[in-house]
Amino acid sequence: MRYVSTRGGGAPADFSQVLLAGLAPDGGLYVPEEWPSFTSDQIAAFAGRPYWEVATEVLSRFTGNTFSRERLGAICQDAYATFAHPAVTPLKQLDSGLFLLELFHGPTLAFKDVAMQLLARLYDAVLAGSGRTLTIVCATSGDTGGAAVEAFRGARHARIVALFPEGRISEVQRRFMTTAADANVRTVAVKGSFDDCQALVKAMFRDEAFRTEVDLSGVNSINWARIAAQAVYYFVSAVALGAPHRPVRFAVPTGNFGDAFAGYAARRMGLDVERITVATNSNDIVARALGDGRYQTGPVAVTQSPAMDIQVASNFERLYFEASRRDAVETARAFEAFAGQGLIDLAPQALAYMRDLFEGRMVSEDETARTILSTLNETGEVIDPHTAVGVAAARYASASSSPLVALSTAHPAKFPEAVRAATGAEPALHVRSRGLFDKVERFDRLPADVEAAKAYVRTFARG
Ligand SMILES: *Cc1c(COP(=O)(O)O)cnc(C)c1O
């Protein structure tokens, strides 16, 4: 299995190169040179099997001959043993045709754990015996940082720096990151938005000398291995609801478009995904693009679903590449122009391609709060504000008799303020967030300045 950049630069890479690099050297995103696929019978055979076994099947199509089957199986089994639910990602029925897919049973109570627990183990496996120590720099809108710190703390072959936007994440999110006492972890509050943090990381990757100097690596959702890991639960949930014998729909709370793109990947691999509703908060760049064909960034609004306060949805480049018939020259042109002007006008053919699977829906702050309350009143379930954006959008999805799965991306205990404001009641603490408030926090502060951030990372990497 080989990978190419959406911008066409460089030679094709293998899985371990793609895993460790994150972003492609030309600034593009890695995609498989050819999509692997499963037959209906192979998909049917996923039914009733443990999560880690399906993960091994799906991942093996992407890892090629990087690992033996046994080794990959052991990694998957170990990664998903950290989840607090035996099903790993259980389904819960909300309504006659509406299901919640609970992706938050991992160590930091957000769906980011699903990929990150696997990623840290893949890093260790690939780097074992190499003598290398990579420097992972990761921008976080709240949940990636915690999941990455939790997965990589104490890692033998990696140190990690998590950059988060100061004052724009919840206290529980922050504490999952800042209370790790391990020597290979640094957390940094950046004066700015998530987009500013993400721009710092992208600038570090563009600087080749810096990249080599600190042995830079990235685990943001631009890392292909995360997309591959997230495709797994589309298969697992669809099969539980009758795939491959009936199609399934999904509603996906969206920020950087990684999770939604994992659904596209599952479809390309043969899963009958009828529709994906891309649910955004008022930072609705992707929902707007799917509506009027203009992919245009704007100022970031602060909302109750901070992990989605993003106006540059990095993974959209992967969809654009596919929608442009894998034209890397066109993709490079469009996204280099976007970096300057903040705008791409989608060609009618590309927009039609996207709309064949995706529909966009923006959910307002008010509607998010009302959905938390109505879901509690009608079903007894307390949902977090990100999940509420997905559930609200699901209620508008075009009519169909296929089951609809709303991805539940965080546990409500991670966003107690928003849940209290919507329902008047405190969400129950999760066992995994107990003790968080007694631990000491450690973090540094930086301006949203590339040179300052590089100097900081350089010092840490030398030390
Ligand atoms: C990261 C995150 C999202 C958005 O996922 P993307 O892959 O960035 O689109 C949604 N909800 C929660 C809770 C998250 O942490």
The ligand as an SDF file (V2000), in Angstrom:
LIG
                    3D

 15 15  0  0  0  0  0  0  0  0999 V2000
  -12.5490   16.9500   17.2830 C   0  0  0  0  0  0  0  0  0  0  0  0
  -13.9710   16.9120   17.6770 C   0  0  0  0  0  0  0  0  0  0  0  0
  -14.9970   17.0650   16.7320 C   0  0  0  0  0  0  0  0  0  0  0  0
  -14.7140   17.3730   15.2800 C   0  0  0  0  0  0  0  0  0  0  0  0
  -14.0940   16.3220   14.5910 O   0  0  0  0  0  0  0  0  0  0  0  0
  -13.3350   16.6330   13.2070 P   0  0  0  0  0  0  0  0  0  0  0  0
  -12.7210   15.3360   12.8270 O   0  0  0  0  0  0  0  0  0  0  0  0
  -12.3000   17.6750   13.5220 O   0  0  0  0  0  0  0  0  0  0  0  0
  -14.3400   17.1180   12.2370 O   0  0  0  0  0  0  0  0  0  0  0  0
  -16.3010   16.9330   17.1640 C   0  0  0  0  0  0  0  0  0  0  0  0
  -16.6030   16.7110   18.4650 N   0  0  0  0  0  0  0  0  0  0  0  0
  -15.6440   16.5760   19.3970 C   0  0  0  0  0  0  0  0  0  0  0  0
  -16.0430   16.3480   20.8080 C   0  0  0  0  0  0  0  0  0  0  0  0
  -14.2990   16.6530   19.0360 C   0  0  0  0  0  0  0  0  0  0  0  0
  -13.3510   16.5020   19.9730 O   0  0  0  0  0  0  0  0  0  0  0  0
  1  2  1  0
  2  3  1  0
  2 14  2  0
  3  4  1  0
  3 10  2  0
  4  5  1  0
  5  6  1  0
  6  7  2  0
  6  8  1  0
  6  9  1  0
 10 11  1  0
 11 12  2  0
 12 13  1  0
 12 14  1  0
 14 15  1  0
M  END
$$$$
